Amino acid sequence: MRSRPAAPPLSSAGRRSVLKQAAALGAAAAASPWLLPSAHAQDADLAPYRSAKINWRQVEGETISVAVIPASYFDNLGALIPQFEALTGIKVRVEKVPPGQIRQKATLDLSSRTGTYATHAADPMYYPLYVANKWVDPLDKYLNDASLTDPAWFKYDDILKAWRDADSIDGKPYGIPYDGEVTVQVYRKDLYDAKGLKPATTLDELVANAKALTDPANRMHGLALRGFAGAGQNMYIYPSLLSGFGGKWFTGKDLRVNTPEAVRALDWYVNTLSQYAPPAMRNWNWPDIADAFSQGTLGCYIDAHSSAAVLMNPEKSKVVGKVGFARWPKGPNGQCATSIWNWGFPINAALSDKAKKATWLFISWATSAETQARTSWKFAGPAKRSGINRTSLWRSPEFADAMKGAGDNFIGAALASLEQDTNVDWRPRVPQWPAIGETMATSIQSALVGQKKSKEALDEAQNRIAQFMKG
């Protein structure tokens, strides 16, 4: 082995330079806990970003704070932040806030106009509230500003239309989707094949399949759906059932949640779970469902496509290689009705102009095709994001290769659902949503656990919601 020549001694100026660099790196690591495990920013390949015809360094020296939830898809983004800082000269402080708190903290920050968070992982159902109070900026002015956005590079229209619509009000964007999901049917392909079953195309077929597989004596139940009370829990499942039964949220201008179609949809929810789901199902959230399925005790469930990550883990799952995917089954009205969900980034209206520009540069970097790829199949860690935001990436061979272990028809089912089965009014998009969502969740669960009949539960919800809408 050849010995390496000794390095020449550092001059005083050289030592001062090294100490300054070390101090800067230490300060940066303290500011963002995500910097240490990631590659040195100066080594990053920034060429794909510099091909955009904008000046990425136009507000260098700015510092912004970003709130996200603790999730692998945001961890992947956090690991790349040194690349953004090297590209722009903007410092980013990231705060992880649990899902149950981020909505409240963001709403408090926006309403008090303190500008603590430049942007945050926003629930799309909160945009009507934000926009009604002018708490966030319309983003068309940033998309249409040639000094901030190169449209040929950013390609906003490549972002999945369902998610763009969810983050827009009256056709105007207020958030840019970063990561999202769609609800799909997940089933045990091996068990279905053994019994000659096909993935359900209707709710009647879904029930028939569940009946054929349910065998409580052998710890097998045919179907599971979220039952836990919450605006993002049972009120994530129920809106699809309501739509499938032909229900609508509004009668004229009045929000009506106790229509005959609503009662029939809730009756189906209650009866199906009581017959074919595990008894504890009424208090299960999606992680509980995915864990049970991965242990081989469920024949089918309907939930977010991203839950497949649990089923792909050979260290925890007993069903690797035995899973298939299909679209939401059609309801009696012949319609498949999947969820519309994403975590998007808005711009806090209370910021200074320079901070808003810095925030837009961060958002456009994070949601760009290049960063989406770098946080998915190009990511060095084990978590390969499945909630990428762009149609072109969903159709890419690289994404298909990264997701090949998810199960049969994973990308086909999810992409068909995103493109064909979405409705931006899947849930009532009004400023009063936070109170409406929780009220509906409580009433739905009261029916699921047998405390009230469906009509009684929905009548009570209607009375409370009518008061919110008057206010």
C-alpha positions in Angstrom: 0.0 0.0 0.0 1.4 3.4 -0.9 1.7 5.8 2.0 0.0 9.1 1.6 2.3 12.1 1.7 2.1 14.2 4.8 -0.1 17.2 4.5 1.7 20.5 4.7 1.2 22.4 8.0 -1.7 24.9 8.0 -0.9 28.6 8.1 -2.7 30.7 10.8 -5.1 31.9 8.1 -5.7 28.3 7.0 -6.4 27.2 10.6 -8.8 30.1 11.0 -10.6 29.0 7.8 -10.9 25.4 9.0 -12.2 26.5 12.4 -14.8 28.8 10.7 -15.9 26.0 8.5 -16.2 23.6 11.5 -18.1 26.2 13.5 -20.5 26.8 10.5 -21.1 23.0 10.1 -21.8 22.7 13.9 -24.2 25.5 13.9 -26.0 24.1 10.9 -26.3 20.7 12.5 -27.7 22.3 15.6 -30.3 24.2 13.6 -31.5 21.1 11.8 -31.2 17.6 13.2 -31.5 16.2 9.7 -28.2 17.6 8.5 -25.8 15.1 10.1 -26.8 11.8 8.4 -27.1 13.4 4.9 -24.5 13.9 2.3 -22.4 17.1 2.4 -24.3 19.8 0.5 -21.2 20.9 -1.4 -21.0 17.4 -2.9 -24.6 17.3 -4.1 -25.3 17.3 -7.7 -27.3 20.6 -8.1 -27.2 20.7 -11.9 -30.8 19.5 -12.4 -32.0 22.4 -10.3 -29.7 25.0 -11.9 -31.1 24.1 -15.3 -34.2 26.1 -14.2 -34.1 29.6 -15.7 -34.4 31.4 -12.3 -32.0 32.8 -9.8 -32.1 30.4 -6.9 -29.9 32.7 -4.8 -32.1 35.8 -5.1 -32.9 35.9 -1.4 -29.9 34.1 0.1 -29.3 34.8 3.8 -33.0 34.3 4.6 -34.1 31.7 7.2 -37.4 30.0 7.2 -39.1 27.5 9.5 -41.1 24.6 8.2 -43.5 22.3 10.2 -44.0 18.7 9.0 -45.3 15.5 10.6 -42.9 12.8 11.8 -43.1 10.5 8.7 -40.5 8.8 6.5 -41.6 10.8 3.4 -40.7 14.0 5.2 -37.6 12.5 6.8 -36.4 11.8 3.2 -37.0 15.4 2.3 -35.2 16.6 5.5 -32.1 14.6 4.5 -31.8 16.6 1.3 -32.2 20.0 2.9 -28.4 20.7 2.8 -28.7 20.5 -1.0 -31.4 23.2 -1.0 -29.3 25.4 1.3 -26.3 25.0 -1.0 -28.5 25.8 -4.0 -30.2 28.9 -2.5 -28.2 30.2 0.4 -31.5 30.0 2.4 -31.4 28.3 5.8 -34.3 26.0 6.7 -35.3 25.0 10.2 -37.6 22.0 10.3 -39.9 21.2 13.2 -41.6 17.8 13.5 -45.1 18.1 14.9 -47.4 15.0 15.4 -50.4 14.8 13.1 -52.9 15.4 15.9 -51.2 18.7 16.7 -50.0 20.2 13.5 -53.4 21.4 12.3 -54.0 23.2 15.6 -50.5 24.7 15.8 -50.6 25.9 12.2 -54.1 27.4 12.6 -53.0 29.3 15.7 -49.9 30.6 14.0 -51.8 31.7 10.9 -54.7 33.3 12.8 -52.4 35.2 15.2 -50.2 36.3 12.2 -47.0 35.6 14.1 -45.3 34.0 11.1 -43.6 31.3 13.1 -44.0 28.8 10.2 -43.2 30.0 6.7 -45.1 26.9 5.5 -46.3 23.6 6.9 -47.7 20.3 5.9 -51.3 21.4 5.4 -54.4 19.3 5.5 -56.3 20.1 2.3 -59.6 20.3 4.1 -58.3 23.4 5.9 -57.7 25.5 2.9 -61.3 26.9 2.9 -60.7 28.1 6.4 -57.3 29.6 5.5 -58.6 31.3 2.4 -61.7 32.7 4.0 -59.5 34.5 6.5 -56.7 35.4 4.0 -54.2 33.6 6.1 -52.3 32.1 3.1 -51.3 33.6 -0.2 -52.7 32.5 -3.5 -49.9 30.8 -5.3 -50.7 31.6 -8.9 -48.8 34.8 -8.5 -45.6 32.8 -7.7 -46.3 30.3 -10.4 -46.7 33.1 -13.0 -43.7 35.1 -11.9 -40.9 34.3 -14.3 -38.3 35.4 -11.8 -39.5 32.8 -9.3 -40.7 29.9 -11.5 -39.5 28.5 -14.8 -42.8 26.8 -16.0 -41.0 24.6 -18.5 -38.8 23.2 -15.6 -41.4 23.1 -12.8 -44.3 21.7 -14.9 -47.1 22.4 -12.4 -49.6 20.6 -14.6 -47.6 17.4 -14.2 -48.7 17.3 -10.5 -51.6 14.9 -10.1 -54.8 16.9 -10.9 -56.7 15.4 -8.0 -54.2 16.7 -5.5 -53.9 20.1 -7.3 -57.7 20.4 -7.1 -57.7 19.5 -3.4 -55.2 22.3 -2.6 -57.1 24.9 -4.7 -60.2 27.0 -4.0 -62.3 28.3 -6.8 -59.7 27.1 -9.3 -56.8 29.1 -7.6 -53.9 27.1 -6.0 -53.2 27.8 -2.3 -50.9 24.8 -1.7 -48.5 22.7 -3.7 -48.9 18.9 -3.0 -45.7 17.2 -1.8 -46.9 13.8 -0.8 -50.3 12.1 -0.9 -52.4 9.0 -1.1 -55.4 7.4 -2.6 -57.7 4.8 -1.1 -57.5 1.3 -2.7 -58.7 -2.2 -2.1 -55.9 -4.4 -0.6 -56.5 -8.2 -0.6 -54.8 -11.5 0.0 -54.3 -12.7 -3.6 -53.3 -16.2 -2.5 -56.5 -16.7 -0.5 -58.7 -15.2 -3.2 -57.0 -17.5 -5.8 -57.5 -20.6 -3.6 -61.3 -19.9 -3.3 -61.7 -18.7 -6.9 -62.5 -15.1 -5.8 -61.8 -12.0 -7.8 -61.1 -8.5 -6.3 -64.5 -6.8 -5.8 -65.8 -4.4 -8.4 -68.9 -3.6 -6.4 -69.8 -3.3 -2.7 -72.0 -6.4 -3.1 -69.0 -8.4 -4.4 -66.9 -7.0 -1.5 -69.4 -8.3 1.0 -69.6 -11.7 -0.8 -65.8 -12.0 -0.7 -65.7 -11.1 3.0 -68.3 -13.7 3.8 -66.4 -16.4 1.9 -63.2 -15.7 3.8 -64.4 -14.9 7.3 -63.5 -17.7 9.8 -63.2 -16.3 13.3 -62.4 -19.8 14.8 -59.2 -19.7 12.7 -58.4 -16.0 13.3 -59.5 -14.9 9.8 -61.8 -12.0 9.1 -62.8 -11.1 5.6 -62.8 -7.3 5.7 -61.6 -4.3 7.7 -62.2 -0.5 7.4 -61.2 2.2 9.7 -63.6 2.5 12.6 -61.7 4.9 15.0 -63.5 8.2 15.5 -61.8 11.1 13.8 -62.1 13.6 10.9 -59.3 11.7 9.2 -60.3 8.2 10.5 -63.9 7.0 10.1 -64.6 10.2 8.2 -61.9 9.1 5.8 -63.9 6.0 4.9 -67.5 7.2 5.2 -67.4 9.9 2.5 -66.6 7.3 -0.1 -69.5 5.1 1.0 -71.8 8.1 1.0 -70.8 9.0 -2.6 -71.2 5.3 -3.7 -74.7 5.3 -2.4 -75.5 8.4 -4.4 -75.3 10.8 -1.5 -74.2 14.5 -1.7 -73.2 16.8 1.1 -75.4 19.7 0.0 -79.0 20.1 -0.8 -79.0 23.4 -2.5 -76.9 25.6 -0.3 -77.7 23.7 2.9 -75.3 21.1 4.3 -77.4 17.9 4.9 -75.8 14.9 6.5 -79.0 12.9 7.3 -80.4 12.3 3.9 -81.8 8.8 3.0 -78.6 8.0 1.0 -76.5 9.0 4.1 -78.5 6.6 6.3 -78.1 3.8 3.8 -74.4 4.3 3.5 -73.9 4.3 7.3 -76.1 1.2 7.7 -73.9 -0.6 5.2 -70.8 0.5 7.1 -72.3 -0.7 10.4 -73.7 -4.0 9.2 -70.6 -5.0 7.1 -68.1 -4.4 9.9 -70.3 -6.1 12.5 -70.5 -9.3 10.4 -67.0 -9.6 8.8 -64.5 -7.4 10.7 -62.6 -8.2 13.9 -64.7 -6.9 16.9 -61.9 -4.4 17.8 -62.2 -2.9 14.4 -64.5 -0.1 15.7 -61.4 1.4 17.4 -58.8 0.7 14.8 -56.9 3.2 12.7 -55.0 2.3 9.5 -51.8 1.2 11.3 -53.8 -1.4 13.3 -55.5 -2.6 10.1 -52.2 -2.9 8.2 -50.5 -4.7 11.1 -53.4 -7.2 11.3 -53.3 -7.8 7.6 -49.5 -8.2 7.6 -49.9 -10.9 10.3 -52.3 -12.9 8.1 -55.6 -12.3 10.0 -57.4 -10.3 7.4 -58.6 -11.2 3.9 -59.1 -7.6 2.6 -59.1 -4.0 3.6 -59.7 -0.7 2.0 -57.3 2.1 2.9 -54.5 4.4 1.7 -52.2 2.9 -0.9 -49.2 4.0 1.2 -50.1 1.5 3.9 -48.5 -1.1 1.6 -45.1 -0.1 3.0 -46.0 -2.2 6.1 -46.9 -5.2 4.0 -43.6 -5.0 2.1 -41.4 -5.3 5.2 -40.1 -8.9 5.4 -39.0 -8.3 9.0 -42.6 -7.6 10.1 -45.0 -9.0 7.4 -46.0 -12.6 6.8 -47.8 -11.8 3.6 -45.0 -10.5 1.4 -45.6 -11.6 -2.2 -49.3 -12.6 -1.4 -50.9 -9.2 -1.8 -53.0 -7.7 -4.6 -54.5 -4.2 -5.2 -57.7 -3.0 -6.8 -59.9 0.2 -7.0 -62.6 1.1 -4.6 -65.6 -1.1 -5.4 -68.6 0.7 -7.0 -71.5 1.6 -4.9 -75.2 1.1 -5.8 -75.0 4.2 -8.0 -72.2 2.7 -10.1 -69.5 5.0 -8.9 -66.1 4.3 -7.4 -65.3 7.1 -5.0 -61.8 7.2 -3.6 -60.3 9.7 -1.2 -58.4 12.9 -2.2 -55.6 13.5 0.3 -52.2 15.1 0.3 -49.8 17.0 2.4 -49.2 20.3 0.6 -47.2 23.4 1.3 -49.0 26.9 1.5 -47.3 30.2 2.1 -48.0 32.1 5.3 -49.5 35.5 4.4 -47.9 37.1 7.4 -44.3 36.8 6.1 -42.2 39.5 4.6 -41.8 39.6 0.9 -38.3 38.2 1.0 -39.4 35.4 3.3 -42.3 34.6 1.0 -39.9 34.3 -1.9 -37.6 32.1 0.1 -40.6 30.0 1.1 -41.7 29.7 -2.6 -38.2 28.6 -3.6 -38.3 25.9 -0.9 -41.8 24.7 -2.0 -40.9 24.6 -5.7 -37.7 22.7 -4.9 -39.4 20.2 -2.6 -42.3 19.5 -5.0 -40.2 19.5 -8.2 -39.8 16.3 -10.2 -36.1 16.0 -9.3 -36.7 16.2 -5.5 -39.6 13.8 -5.8 -37.4 11.3 -7.4 -34.6 11.9 -5.0 -36.9 11.2 -2.0 -38.4 8.1 -3.7 -36.4 5.5 -5.8 -33.2 7.6 -5.7 -33.2 7.8 -1.9 -30.3 6.0 -0.3 -32.3 4.8 2.7 -34.8 1.9 3.0 -38.0 4.1 2.8 -38.9 4.6 -0.9 -41.8 7.1 -1.1 -44.9 5.8 -2.8 -46.8 9.1 -2.5 -44.9 11.0 -5.2 -46.8 13.9 -6.7 -46.3 13.7 -10.4 -48.1 11.8 -13.2 -44.9 11.4 -15.2 -43.1 9.8 -12.2 -45.9 7.5 -11.5 -45.6 6.2 -15.0 -41.8 6.0 -15.0 -40.0 2.6 -15.1 -37.8 3.7 -12.2 -40.9 4.1 -9.9 -42.3 0.8 -11.2 -39.1 -1.0 -10.3 -39.0 0.6 -6.8 -42.6 -0.5 -6.1 -42.4 -4.0 -7.7 -42.4 -5.6 -4.2 -45.6 -3.9 -3.1 -47.9 -6.4 -4.7 -49.9 -7.3 -7.7 -51.3 -4.2 -9.6 -50.1 -1.7 -7.0 -49.4 1.2 -9.4 -52.2 0.3 -11.8 -54.9 0.4 -9.1 -53.6 3.5 -7.4 -53.1 5.5 -10.6 -56.4 4.5 -12.1 -58.1 5.6 -8.8 -56.3 8.9 -8.8 -57.2 9.6 -12.4 -60.7 8.2 -12.6 -62.3 7.9 -9.1 -61.7 11.3 -7.4 -64.1 14.1 -6.6 -62.8 17.3 -5.1 -66.0 17.6 -3.0 -65.5 14.1 -1.5 -65.9 15.8 1.8 -67.6 19.2 2.5 -65.0 21.9 1.6 -66.2 24.7 3.9 -64.4 26.9 6.5 -66.4 25.1 9.2 -64.8 21.7 8.3 -62.8 21.2 11.5 -66.0 21.2 13.6 -68.0 19.3 11.0 -65.4 16.6 10.6 -65.2 15.9 14.4 -69.0 16.0 14.7 -69.5 13.5 11.9 -66.8 11.2 13.3 -68.4 11.0 16.7 -71.8 10.3 15.3 -70.4 7.6 12.9 -68.7 5.8 15.7 -71.8 5.9 17.9 -73.5 3.9 15.2 -70.5 1.6 14.6 -70.3 0.6 18.3 -74.1 0.1 18.5 -74.9 3.1 20.8 -77.3 4.6 18.2 -79.1 3.6 15.0 -77.7 5.2 11.9 -80.6 7.7 11.4 -80.5 8.8 15.0 -76.8 9.3 14.9 -77.0 11.3 11.7 -80.0 13.4 12.9 -78.0 14.4 16.0 -75.0 15.3 13.8 -77.3 17.4 11.5 -78.7 19.4 14.5 -75.2 20.2 15.7 -73.8 21.0 12.2 -76.7 23.3 11.5 -75.6 25.4 14.4 -72.0 25.6 13.1 -73.2 26.7 9.7 -75.4 29.5 11.1 -72.4 30.8 13.0 
